[in-house]
Amino acid sequence: MTVVRAHDLVKEFRRPKRFTGAFGGLRTLLTRQYTTTRAVDGVSFDIEAGELVGYLGPNGAGKSTTIKMLTGILVPTSGQVEVAGVVPWKERERNARHIGVVFGQRSQLWWDLPLRDSFRLIGKLYDVPREQYHPNLERFTELLDMADFLDTPVRQLSLGQRMRGDLAAAMLYNPRILYLDEPTIGLDVVAKERMRAFVAELNRDEGTTVILTTHDLDDVERLCSRIVLIDHGRVLYDGEVAALKARYAPYREVMVHLAHPDEATAVEVPHAERARAEDGKVWLRFDPETVQVADVIAAVLARHQVSDLAIIEPELEGVIHQIYAQRSVISARE
Amino acid sequence: MSRPTPKAVLEAYGAIARVNAGSALAYRADYVVGILGLLVQVFLLRMVWEAVYADRGSVDGVDLSTTIAYATLATVQYWLSNPWNFSVIPQRVREGKIAIDLSRPVSFLGQVVAGQVGTTAALAPFALVAVPFTVLVGGAQPPPSVGAGLAYVVSLGLAYVITILLSSLVGLSTFWTLEVGGFFMIYRMVSQFLAGALVPLWFMPDWLRTVAEVLPFQAATYTPLAVYLGRLAGPDLAAALIVQAGWIVLLWLVLRLVWSRALHRVVVQGG
């Protein structure tokens, strides 16, 4: 079942033209000339219930603007958007009941209130019944390890603690769809891992549909099976992470550390090429479609003494760099 | 998902009002300073009116004690219903918090109104302290009858709603301009004057009085005070209350219209 549908979504921002020089401020104030920027330029995608989708793009690509149209905060300039059968900007309040939103850069918690009071307020705002509220709070407190700071005012929390609080707040009323806009920005490794584990568990156990924007590709590798890649407001890729890697990084590498360093430049393996050789190490590149990893390794071991060996998977980061460098639309063949 | 019950909606707004009351109280020092300013203003107004009256028993048929009572109450009332930070909208927009407000399942205007009510509720105890002082400093008189006292409470309630609607309407201009400091300053001066919060409307020249009477500001300050002082009674009183109610309906409709336009102009500051 499709829960989020965007079709040919466009958002333009119009600002009065700025003037510089003498009387520039006054001219800016009085001008009837406007400059228009197109932040989102015809984005379309369908997201099925229970999917965990990474929505990626460089700064200013239009990610947050899209999320804000899906949540009903911004009204699209043109195009259609529908979330669980509701047009978000037309029925903003109804839409708000079945979505949870976490903005990494701003908190929905009340600055001066203890975390617990913020939660209680959210319970009231979303009209959460007691028999749902208490088990949820208990479960999230345990999963996100929040017991120690539930009574601390939000302004005194560390960033990691606050983000955990924000995540729990967004899920207290069991929304069907969770939007995470850079949820791990500025967090340390442990805090990131905790957030990811929580999101993965919600997605698995409750079937919560998750849409995640992030610059941290570890988030994506850890959580998402599908990504939508945008740049300059347009979709560049929409499909599986594995398919993207297969297309852009079809090679695997095996790094071999030889017992006799001078043999490094002499390693020859059928169907594999020497990508690099230095310090007694050699990187062998091969296409997994034509030759198995095991055969490559066996071929090396048959002729050389090896002290260490590693299989190198292509990283999503490299793949995405490559795509942005080309900046062209790719048809995803799934 | 079903629509929330009215009780749930009220509870949600009640919760928002309480939070705002809490944050208002966090800035207690501001209010203490505010009360001092209020007392100084009341004292100065008394000096001015005493000088104006000098040896005359009445000016334009109004005696000194009525005028002083008017000036004192008007100042307190305006101070209470127009806190210095009289609309939360500009701050929410400038800090990009509007994104959070708009992801809540309750109406934005409802949140704004609930927030204002909460702020006033937090100020109310200060008024309890301020009123006896201002009466001592400024001098005041009780309403001429119990009926006038009751009518004053009703009229004051309507006036408060008008004040909130006006502040919200002005606050919404933030969606067009983003920077509103100077504009608000002008609005404050003009509204305070035309509301009769500085000089009673009965002393204004006819043309200015006419201008004031066709604008909503006087219904937010002058009307309840004229009721309190017994200058509006009988059919005039009924007409004044109807005018107040009319302004509420009209301002609410305008606010809804402006908000529906503003929604198309939402820009979230800071990404």
Boltz contact constraints between the chains, C-beta under 6 A:
constraints:
  - contact:
      token1: [A, 64]
      token2: [B, 271]
      max_distance: 6.0
  - contact:
      token1: [A, 71]
      token2: [B, 103]
      max_distance: 6.0
  - contact:
      token1: [A, 73]
      token2: [B, 99]
      max_distance: 6.0
  - contact:
      token1: [A, 73]
      token2: [B, 102]
      max_distance: 6.0
  - contact:
      token1: [A, 74]
      token2: [B, 266]
      max_distance: 6.0
  - contact:
      token1: [A, 75]
      token2: [B, 264]
      max_distance: 6.0
  - contact:
      token1: [A, 93]
      token2: [B, 105]
      max_distance: 6.0
  - contact:
      token1: [A, 96]
      token2: [B, 103]
      max_distance: 6.0
  - contact:
      token1: [A, 96]
      token2: [B, 104]
      max_distance: 6.0
  - contact:
      token1: [A, 96]
      token2: [B, 105]
      max_distance: 6.0
  - contact:
      token1: [A, 97]
      token2: [B, 1]
      max_distance: 6.0
  - contact:
      token1: [A, 97]
      token2: [B, 105]
      max_distance: 6.0
  - contact:
      token1: [A, 98]
      token2: [B, 1]
      max_distance: 6.0
  - contact:
      token1: [A, 101]
      token2: [B, 103]
      max_distance: 6.0
  - contact:
      token1: [A, 108]
      token2: [B, 100]
      max_distance: 6.0
  - contact:
      token1: [A, 110]
      token2: [B, 19]
      max_distance: 6.0
  - contact:
      token1: [A, 112]
      token2: [B, 23]
      max_distance: 6.0
  - contact:
      token1: [A, 112]
      token2: [B, 26]
      max_distance: 6.0
  - contact:
      token1: [A, 121]
      token2: [B, 15]
      max_distance: 6.0
  - contact:
      token1: [A, 124]
      token2: [B, 11]
      max_distance: 6.0
  - contact:
      token1: [A, 124]
      token2: [B, 12]
      max_distance: 6.0
  - contact:
      token1: [A, 124]
      token2: [B, 15]
      max_distance: 6.0
  - contact:
      token1: [A, 125]
      token2: [B, 12]
      max_distance: 6.0
  - contact:
      token1: [A, 125]
      token2: [B, 104]
      max_distance: 6.0
  - contact:
      token1: [A, 126]
      token2: [B, 105]
      max_distance: 6.0
  - contact:
      token1: [A, 127]
      token2: [B, 4]
      max_distance: 6.0
  - contact:
      token1: [A, 127]
      token2: [B, 8]
      max_distance: 6.0
